[in-house]
């Protein structure tokens, strides 16, 4: 989905079960890892194939993807993955009061060029860019763009891919698995999770155990141009990079695409609005603010056990 950028993951699993086997590939510009019981090793290849198919559908860099065609030609026939992802994104736009906006692509892809020949845009360029989601029209599986917007599904794409692999494995009656794409992880069964501390390399912020749930982290400390002031988390309303949160981690049995989108949206909301939004959802959160204050939702133990703050 993005041009290759390799970095320390926001999250990492701590599964030392000798009965499980883990394989890792580079997909969607990051490390994708899948862990299964050894007797289900044959499911690894089709699982990675699903992730590759999702990338081929949602990528704004791959010239064969319908999203690339849509951005270049202003219209495209969407395949099943792209159509579902765009439909979900329009729903997330409504649920987040417009803070999750896939029409951000003109800023992320053309002005900042995150992931490819990055640069700092002029403020005039940002002001003149459009993030108007109503310039995207769906008629069946045909998508059309007007104005000067571009579509960027990066705010939910990895979570979407995790969901598709999870759905496949559950249909195959898998009882234990871990699917991880950078900050998006899904556990079938029980698994242990540790969250990296963005302020200290190789240090943990928190750890916990979750079961049949997903976790998503959004942060401003790995992808930016020149300084964190110009990070990839763009508020579509102000067209400026987010500055209030270092990281937002969400845990829930909601779909991973939803968690991914909600973490992205909350990251660019004003602080009070972000907390009000998250507190209204069926999820727990661990948030590290820019002022270094660590905030844990009161309901976190409804979603995890063995919670330890480092």
C-alpha positions in Angstrom: 0.0 0.0 0.0 2.9 2.3 0.6 6.3 2.5 -0.9 8.5 0.3 1.3 9.3 1.9 4.7 10.7 -0.5 7.4 10.6 0.6 11.0 10.2 -0.8 14.5 6.6 -1.9 14.9 4.2 0.0 17.2 3.3 -3.4 18.7 4.8 -6.8 18.9 3.4 -10.1 20.1 5.1 -12.0 22.9 3.9 -15.5 22.0 6.5 -18.1 23.1 4.3 -21.1 22.5 6.5 -23.8 21.0 3.4 -25.3 19.2 3.0 -22.2 17.0 5.0 -21.3 13.9 5.4 -17.7 12.7 6.2 -16.4 9.2 6.9 -12.8 8.2 6.8 -11.1 4.8 7.0 -7.4 3.7 3.5 -6.4 2.6 1.8 -3.0 2.6 5.1 -1.3 3.3 5.6 -3.0 6.6 6.3 -6.4 8.2 3.3 -8.7 8.1 3.5 -11.7 10.5 1.2 -14.6 10.9 1.4 -17.2 13.7 -0.4 -20.5 13.6 -0.3 -23.9 15.2 2.3 -26.1 13.5 -0.2 -28.5 12.1 -1.9 -25.7 10.3 1.2 -24.5 8.5 -0.4 -25.1 5.1 -2.7 -22.1 5.8 0.2 -19.6 5.9 0.6 -19.3 2.1 -3.0 -18.6 1.3 -3.2 -16.1 4.3 -0.3 -14.1 2.9 -1.9 -14.3 -0.5 -5.0 -12.6 0.9 -2.8 -9.8 2.2 -1.1 -9.4 -1.2 -4.5 -9.3 -2.8 -5.7 -6.6 -0.4 -2.6 -4.6 -1.1 -3.1 -5.0 -4.9 -6.6 -3.7 -4.5 -6.1 -0.8 -2.1 -2.7 0.5 -3.0 -2.4 4.0 -4.3 1.2 3.2 -5.6 0.6 0.0 -7.6 -0.3 1.0 -11.1 -2.5 -2.0 -11.5 -4.7 -1.2 -8.5 -8.2 0.2 -9.0 -7.4 3.0 -6.4 -4.4 4.0 -8.5 -6.5 4.1 -11.6 -9.2 6.1 -9.7 -6.8 8.7 -8.6 -5.2 9.0 -12.1 -8.2 8.7 -14.3 -10.9 10.1 -12.0 -12.9 6.9 -12.5 -12.5 3.2 -12.0 -14.4 0.0 -11.5 -13.6 -1.2 -8.0 -12.9 -4.9 -7.3 -14.6 -6.5 -4.3 -11.9 -5.5 -1.7 -11.6 -1.9 -3.0 -15.4 -1.5 -3.1 -15.8 -2.8 0.5 -13.0 -0.7 1.8 -14.4 2.5 0.2 -17.9 1.8 1.5 -16.5 1.2 5.0 -14.5 4.4 4.8 -17.6 6.4 3.9 -19.3 4.9 7.0 -16.3 5.8 9.2 -16.4 9.3 7.8 -19.9 9.7 9.2 -19.1 8.0 12.5 -16.1 10.2 13.2 -17.7 13.5 12.1 -15.4 13.7 9.1 -12.1 13.2 11.0 -11.6 9.9 9.1 -11.5 11.1 5.5 -10.0 9.1 2.6 -10.2 12.2 0.5 -7.0 13.3 2.2 -4.9 11.8 -0.6 -4.1 15.0 -2.4 -2.2 16.1 0.8 -0.6 12.8 1.7 0.2 11.6 -1.8 0.9 14.7 -3.8 2.0 17.4 -1.3 3.8 15.5 1.4 4.4 12.4 -0.8 4.7 10.3 2.4 6.6 7.1 1.5 7.9 8.4 -1.8 10.2 11.4 -2.6 8.9 13.1 0.6 8.8 16.9 0.8 7.3 19.8 2.8 4.4 21.5 1.1 3.7 25.2 1.1 0.9 26.4 3.4 -0.7 27.8 0.3 -0.7 24.4 -1.3 -2.3 22.9 1.7 -5.0 25.6 1.9 -5.9 25.1 -1.8 -6.1 21.3 -1.5 -9.5 19.6 -1.2 -10.5 17.0 1.3 -14.2 17.1 0.2 -15.5 13.5 0.5 -18.6 14.4 -1.5 -16.3 14.6 -4.6 -16.2 10.8 -4.4 -19.3 9.2 -5.9 -20.1 5.5 -6.0 -22.6 4.1 -8.5 -22.5 0.3 -8.0 -18.9 -0.7 -8.1 -18.0 2.3 -10.3 -16.2 5.1 -8.4 -15.8 8.6 -9.8 -13.9 11.6 -8.5 -14.6 15.3 -9.2 -12.6 18.3 -8.1 -9.0 17.7 -7.2 -9.3 15.1 -4.4 -7.4 11.8 -4.3 -8.2 8.7 -2.3 -5.9 7.3 0.3 -7.0 4.2 2.2 -3.9 4.0 4.3 -5.8 4.9 7.5 -7.7 1.6 7.5 -6.0 -0.6 4.9 -3.8 -2.7 7.2 -6.7 -3.3 9.6 -8.8 -4.3 6.6 -6.2 -6.8 5.5 -5.9 -8.2 9.0 -9.7 -8.7 9.1 -9.7 -10.6 5.8 -7.0 -13.0 7.0 -8.8 -13.5 10.3 -12.1 -14.3 8.5 -10.3 -16.8 6.3 -8.7 -18.6 9.2 -11.9 -18.7 11.3 -13.7 -20.3 8.3 -10.9 -22.9 8.3 -11.8 -23.5 12.0 -8.5 -22.2 13.3 -8.6 -21.9 17.1 -5.3 -20.0 17.7 -3.6 -17.5 15.5 -2.0 -14.0 15.5 -2.1 -11.8 12.5 0.0 -8.6 12.8 0.7 -5.7 10.4 2.7 -3.1 12.2 0.3 -1.5 14.7 -2.7 -3.7 13.7 -2.9 -7.1 15.4 -5.7 -9.7 15.6 -5.7 -12.6 18.0 -7.8 -15.7 17.4 -7.7 -17.3 20.8 -5.5 -15.8 23.5 -2.2 -13.9 22.9 0.1 -11.5 24.7 0.8 -8.0 23.4 3.4 -5.4 24.3 3.2 -1.8 23.2 6.4 0.0 22.3 7.2 3.3 24.1 7.6 6.0 21.4 9.8 8.0 23.8 12.4 5.3 24.5 13.8 2.9 21.9 13.3 -0.8 22.8 11.2 0.1 25.9 7.7 -1.0 26.5 4.8 1.4 27.3 2.4 -1.4 28.4 1.7 -5.1 28.1 -1.5 -7.2 28.4 -3.2 -10.4 27.3 -6.3 -10.3 25.0 -8.5 -13.0 23.6 -10.4 -13.0 20.3 -9.8 -9.3 19.9 -7.9 -6.8 17.9 -5.5 -4.0 18.8 -4.6 -0.9 16.7 -2.0 1.8 17.4 -1.7 5.1 15.6 1.3 7.4 16.3 3.1 10.4 15.0 6.7 9.3 15.8 7.7 7.1 12.9 6.4 8.7 9.7 7.2 12.4 9.2 9.1 14.8 7.0 12.0 16.5 8.7 10.4 16.7 12.1 7.3 15.3 14.0 5.7 18.7 13.4 5.1 17.4 9.8 3.9 13.9 10.5 1.6 11.7 8.4 -1.5 12.1 10.6 -3.3 15.0 8.9 -6.4 16.6 10.2 -8.6 16.8 7.1 -10.4 19.9 8.5 -7.3 22.0 9.2 -5.0 20.2 6.7 -2.3 20.3 9.4 -0.4 17.4 11.1 -1.6 16.2 14.5 0.4 17.4 17.5 -1.5 16.4 20.7 -0.9 12.6 20.9 2.3 10.6 20.6 0.3 7.3 20.3 -3.2 6.0 20.6 -3.8 2.3 21.1 -7.3 0.8 20.9 -8.3 -2.7 22.0 -11.7 -4.3 21.2 -13.5 -7.1 19.5 -14.6 -4.6 16.9 -13.2 -5.3 13.4 -9.6 -4.3 12.9 -10.5 -2.0 10.0 -12.8 -0.1 12.4 -10.1 0.1 15.1 -7.5 1.2 12.6 -9.9 4.0 11.3 -10.9 5.1 14.8 -7.3 5.3 16.0 -6.5 7.4 12.9 -9.5 9.7 13.4 -9.0 10.1 17.1 -5.3 11.0 16.5 -6.3 14.1 14.6 -9.3 15.3 16.6 -9.0 18.1 19.2 -8.2 16.4 22.5 -11.5 16.8 24.3 -13.4 15.6 21.2 -11.0 12.6 20.8 -11.7 11.4 24.4 -15.4 12.0 24.0 -15.5 10.0 20.8 -13.5 7.1 22.2 -15.4 6.9 25.4 -18.6 6.5 23.3 -17.2 3.4 21.5 -17.1 -0.2 22.6 -13.3 -0.3 23.1 -10.5 0.4 25.6 -7.6 2.7 25.0 -4.1 3.5 26.1 -3.0 7.0 25.1 0.3 8.7 25.4 -0.2 12.5 25.0 2.5 14.8 23.7 2.8 16.2 27.2 3.9 12.6 28.2 0.8 12.0 30.2 -0.3 8.3 30.0 -4.1 7.9 29.9 -5.8 4.5 30.2 -9.5 4.1 29.8 -11.4 3.1 32.9 -12.9 0.1 31.1 -9.6 -1.3 29.8 -9.8 -4.4 31.9 -13.1 -5.3 30.1 -11.0 -6.0 27.0 -7.6 -7.3 28.4 -6.1 -9.1 31.3 -2.7 -8.9 33.0 -2.5 -5.2 32.2 0.9 -3.8 33.2 2.0 -0.2 32.6 5.7 0.2 32.3 
